[in-house]
Amino acid sequence: MKSKVEIDPKLPEEWAEFHVHELTPKLQQVIQLLEHDEQIWGYVDQIVKPLALAQIISLNSQAGKLYAMTEHGSYQS
């Protein structure tokens, strides 16, 4: 599946749009995660990953950037 992320801080509201052949259980899970504010997005090695708030051990700021620490590593948020 192709994916594209456009970052625009001026957007009044964030939204996601999917164009798919069928609604799979995995896609339903992604949609459910997107619809609930129980996560943040983390970046590591130019890969974007959703991080459940329950996964985050700590947040810290370094050089004007926010980092979320999980048991699996550090993600820039």
Rosetta silent file (secondary structure, phi, psi, omega in degrees, C-alpha in Angstrom):
SEQUENCE: MKSKVEIDPKLPEEWAEFHVHELTPKLQQVIQLLEHDEQIWGYVDQIVKPLALAQIISLNSQAGKLYAMTEHGSYQS
SCORE:     score description
SCORE:     0.000 S_00000001
   1 L     0.000  133.041  174.845    0.000    0.000    0.000 S_00000001
   2 L   -77.580  152.970  174.544    1.298    3.440   -0.868 S_00000001
   3 L  -144.205  153.544 -178.985    1.194    6.146    1.761 S_00000001
   4 L  -145.611  135.310  178.324    1.750    9.891    1.775 S_00000001
   5 L  -122.719  126.481  175.002    2.000   12.334    4.657 S_00000001
   6 L  -114.781  125.709 -178.676    1.610   16.082    4.198 S_00000001
   7 L  -104.165  119.964  179.805    2.483   18.276    7.159 S_00000001
   8 L  -138.251  100.145 -178.143    0.701   21.630    7.298 S_00000001
   9 L   -62.253  -13.583 -178.259    0.699   23.397   10.674 S_00000001
  10 L   -86.604   -5.410  179.578   -1.997   25.767    9.379 S_00000001
  11 L   -62.339  132.437  178.064   -4.640   23.036    9.079 S_00000001
  12 L   -70.817  -27.079 -179.157   -7.590   23.775   11.380 S_00000001
  13 L  -151.180  140.573  176.328   -8.159   20.038   11.884 S_00000001
  14 L   -82.024  148.723  177.758   -6.174   16.913   11.021 S_00000001
  15 L  -153.655  158.402  178.022   -7.823   14.260    8.876 S_00000001
  16 L  -130.333  147.030 -179.611   -6.932   11.076    7.027 S_00000001
  17 L  -132.872  134.034 -178.979   -8.389    9.649    3.848 S_00000001
  18 L  -120.689  139.883  174.541   -8.008    6.059    2.615 S_00000001
  19 L  -121.885  103.870 -171.834   -8.620    4.646   -0.875 S_00000001
  20 L  -133.396  161.201  176.384   -8.737    0.855   -0.540 S_00000001
  21 L   -76.781  -35.268  178.412  -10.144   -2.247   -2.238 S_00000001
  22 L  -154.217  156.961  179.562  -11.597   -3.543    1.018 S_00000001
  23 L   -89.734  100.325 -177.511  -11.766   -2.632    4.685 S_00000001
  24 L   -85.798  161.842  176.810   -9.456   -5.154    6.347 S_00000001
  25 H   -57.785  -38.213  179.978   -9.217   -5.785   10.099 S_00000001
  26 H   -65.619  -41.961  177.973   -5.762   -4.170   10.150 S_00000001
  27 H   -66.515  -37.511  175.661   -7.076   -1.042    8.412 S_00000001
  28 H   -59.958  -39.221  178.498  -10.011   -0.945   10.829 S_00000001
  29 H   -65.051  -43.041  177.955   -7.485   -0.984   13.683 S_00000001
  30 H   -61.301  -45.415  179.906   -5.544    1.912   12.120 S_00000001
  31 H   -61.645  -42.757  178.963   -8.748    3.916   11.666 S_00000001
  32 H   -62.221  -41.621  177.733   -9.758    3.270   15.263 S_00000001
  33 H   -62.409  -40.685 -179.325   -6.338    4.481   16.453 S_00000001
  34 H   -67.393  -32.636 -175.630   -6.655    7.623   14.337 S_00000001
  35 H   -79.208  -14.985 -179.444  -10.130    8.415   15.644 S_00000001
  36 L  -114.182  136.798 -178.774   -9.055    8.328   19.298 S_00000001
  37 L   -84.527   47.972 -179.935   -6.537   10.713   20.778 S_00000001
  38 L  -105.665   22.082 -178.718   -4.800    7.950   22.691 S_00000001
  39 E  -150.714  164.086  168.726   -1.631    8.158   20.633 S_00000001
  40 E  -130.573  166.693  179.225    1.003   10.442   19.243 S_00000001
  41 E   -99.835  132.984  178.667    3.138   10.049   16.146 S_00000001
  42 E  -119.463  147.447 -179.677    6.814    9.296   16.562 S_00000001
  43 E  -115.748  134.026  173.107    9.607    9.461   14.009 S_00000001
  44 E  -147.301  127.518 -178.880   12.668    7.221   13.925 S_00000001
  45 L    51.642   43.469  179.025   14.986    6.848   10.923 S_00000001
  46 L    62.067   21.563  175.861   12.501    8.826    8.772 S_00000001
  47 E  -111.233  133.821  179.193    9.740    6.316    9.552 S_00000001
  48 E   -95.287  131.772 -178.095    6.490    7.538   11.128 S_00000001
  49 E  -136.206  134.491  174.450    5.002    5.271   13.790 S_00000001
  50 E   -74.461  135.204  178.776    1.904    5.645   15.971 S_00000001
  51 E  -118.014  117.593  176.126    2.758    5.423   19.673 S_00000001
  52 E   -65.888  138.966 -179.628    0.007    4.567   22.117 S_00000001
  53 H   -55.875  -33.093  179.858    0.111    6.870   25.123 S_00000001
  54 H   -66.501  -21.725  178.855    0.249    3.777   27.328 S_00000001
  55 H   -78.707  -22.943 -171.157    3.570    2.817   25.641 S_00000001
  56 L   -79.435  123.871  179.511    5.285    6.086   26.502 S_00000001
  57 L   -86.900  -42.307  178.919    7.534    5.921   29.542 S_00000001
  58 E  -156.515  160.149  174.179    8.700    9.543   29.449 S_00000001
  59 E  -120.709  138.928  174.640    8.811   12.666   27.315 S_00000001
  60 E  -144.515  158.468 -177.662   11.806   14.962   27.129 S_00000001
  61 E  -116.261  131.436  177.515   12.881   17.991   25.161 S_00000001
  62 E  -139.300  127.108  177.155   16.316   18.436   23.616 S_00000001
  63 L    52.860   39.610  177.011   17.418   21.258   21.302 S_00000001
  64 L    78.195    8.987  178.793   13.813   22.331   20.747 S_00000001
  65 E  -117.555  145.491  179.830   12.618   18.828   19.786 S_00000001
  66 E   -98.896  133.099  179.526   10.289   16.564   21.775 S_00000001
  67 E  -121.760  135.202  175.706   11.221   12.915   22.259 S_00000001
  68 E  -104.779  126.776  179.166    8.975   10.098   23.475 S_00000001
  69 E   -99.995  129.935  173.961   10.729    7.235   25.225 S_00000001
  70 E  -125.499  175.315  177.792    9.238    3.738   25.072 S_00000001
  71 L   -68.073  -14.726 -179.682   10.657    0.357   26.032 S_00000001
  72 L   -96.741   -5.883  178.259   11.473   -0.076   22.320 S_00000001
  73 E   143.483 -169.403 -178.401   13.448    3.155   21.923 S_00000001
  74 E  -108.043  137.282 -179.038   13.277    6.906   21.502 S_00000001
  75 E  -128.017  134.442  174.768   11.012    8.593   18.955 S_00000001
  76 E   -78.453  135.806 -177.908   10.982   12.230   17.904 S_00000001
  77 L  -118.130    0.000    0.000    7.492   13.631   18.163 S_00000001
